[in-house]
């Protein structure tokens, strides 16, 4: 851990020349122009290494919006899209994602991770700041760094204005032409009792009711402008809404994802109210239960009515939460906030961006997207248990049918209970609708040639699929026989790090941002959690502690695996005159693929914030 003690003169920033930006997919949001760092000289450049499957990356996109607006004449944000899944290396999918998530800055499509490797990036998301003279001056992994980057930008503006090296003016962003479609990247759908469909029109920040044909617009709920406002259908505001569920009283609950809230829609009037959430994102240390309107949430992606409560796929914290309408409370129901695939008692289980829910009798099915898994919640004598039907972990995915233990999915976002007791999985990045049969423990493919299906509903024996990237609902007859698909298995393209057997020093690098200091008022301000897949990869060093440096021992016989590292640091504004300084949490989870080989590295640095001095 690297930090600066209060009162110590801050060291001058390291000057490392920024490597050029290269990507085989080319540039987006530039009007067809190819950019280079030389053309951006004179501006402060913030590189955002992201991939569109990653909820933490989506959080950072939201964090950067205000920085973009306040410093639009001095700062150029460049998204460097660095794929995890095979589908994310498809250029058309990146084009869709840039529009879907409202990315209003240039984006470099880097499907081969060329720029990722040049900048030695190890995690999604990672932010790199380049000064107007073309030198890297800071690197931050994970979320929660907007305040620190804002302070650094202000410092760089003053420094380079004085030197005459700051250039003010419009950036290179060129918006794409808007497309006239009734829906734009819809997220989820709900069949209403009257025979119509309610659809979350996510990119347009609204809900749309469609007639029984699935095409004709009956009404829109929400103004269509991003925001957080209750009220009548034409003035209420949402921000990228996703999941929908019908409540026993006939109203609809909405997972208002980027507002970190649950909203209620009165179907008779279209009136929108807020059920849960404050509009602020949940951070470590925030309450995990309490009055629903007083507790922060984090990117709720789907909702389902099960066991007398609204269950919430809380993608932002890798958990399931539950809202109790009778008591007016919310609470964590399953998951630890650690990202991965671990079954067992609900309070010990790990999820990875749960994004789809479906209630079916004694089971609540979960599409756990980042582990490409189908999982479920079931009742136990003393609570709930989490079990996995399909999927093995964060880095294995593909399209393979057959026995569930060896079947593969690719980032599924939706799950639907079918009348025969099986479930349909919206296998989003495989562009397919899959079926899991608990009776036979087999996975088959029901339909292909869908475009990023994100949800489905059953209507009169048919299944209506939300084809998110085709901006429509598609009605399919449930086939009696499955489609035959060529089997494909994949692993993430991220290169593995060669590490030596035996002792390995793990260093999480953290420097408190300019004008801040570590918050030690209530004890240690840092936390480090380490584990591995498979568990035998680590002979010692796993577990939780407060020091950001740790000695690990790797088992040479393990060969290869993944080190799971979760780090958090809390810092507060360093102003003795301020009795109530603002405090900030910096956190990141890394999954680092490693190979244990003779001659490999004996030190593994992971930058949370700052620059690695070694």
Buried (B, 14 or more C-beta within 10 A) or exposed (E): BBBBEEEEEEEEBEEEEBBEBEBEBBBBBBEEEEBEBEEBBBBBBBBBBBBBBBBBBBBBBBBBBEBBEEBBEBBBBBBBBBBBBBBBBBBEBBBBBBBBBBBBBBBBBBBBBBBBBBBEBBBBBBBBBBBBBBBBBBBBBBBBBBBBBBBBBBBBBEBBEEEEBBBEEEBBBEEEEEEEEBBBBBBBBBBBEEEBBBBBBBBBBBBBBBEBEBEEEBEBBBBBEBBBBEEEBEEBBBBBBBBBBBBEEEBBBBBBBBBBBBBBBBBEEBBBEBBBBBBBBBBEEBEBEBEBBEBBBBBBBBBBBBBEBBBBBBBBBBBBBBBBBEEBBBBBBBBBBBBBBBEEEBEEBBBBBBBBBBBBEEBBBBBBBBBBBBBBBEEEEEEBBBEBBBBBBBBBBBBBBEEBEEBBBBBBBBBBBBEEEBBBBBBBBBBBBBBBBBEEEBBBBBBBEBBBBBBBBBBEEEBBBBBBBBBBBBEBEBBEEBBEBEEEEBEBBBEBBBBBBEBBBBBBBBBBBBBBBBBEEEEEBBBBBBBBBEEEBBBEBBEEBEEBBBEBEBBEEBEBBBBBBBBBBBBBBBEEEEEEBEBBBBBBBBBBBBBBBEEBBEBBBBBBBBBBEE
